[in-house]
Amino acid sequence: MVSLTKSFSPAPERHAASTNFVGTVGRVIANVLMATWRNLSNRRRIRELYHLDDHILKDMGLTRTDITTALRSSIDVDPSISLQEISVQRRETAWRCVREQFESSK
């Protein structure tokens, strides 16, 4: 007996292209989800810094205002990067002041 139904199978190159597209979209979605999870996790950890003593924050080169500023950033921005940038800028400014004072005292 002959089957009257014909099964459809896409051409191998079309199937490979669609598989690559789906894989790429899947990786993009996974990367976005992982970045969002990391940002939220870092936000939770940075909120915990708020409970530290001011002296400890100063030793880290941070203030409570820095923490608040970092947490006010957009949800897609990692607040730990903002805190690091703030700390580096403060350290560079402090070193610049020290150098200027040293050079002016010569």
Secondary structure, DSSP 4 states (H G I P E B T S, - for coil): -----------HHHHHHHHHHHHHHHHHHHHHHHHHHHHHHHHHHHHHHTTS-HHHHHHTT--HHHHHHHHTS-TTS-HHHHHHHHHHHHHHHHHHHHHHHHHHT-
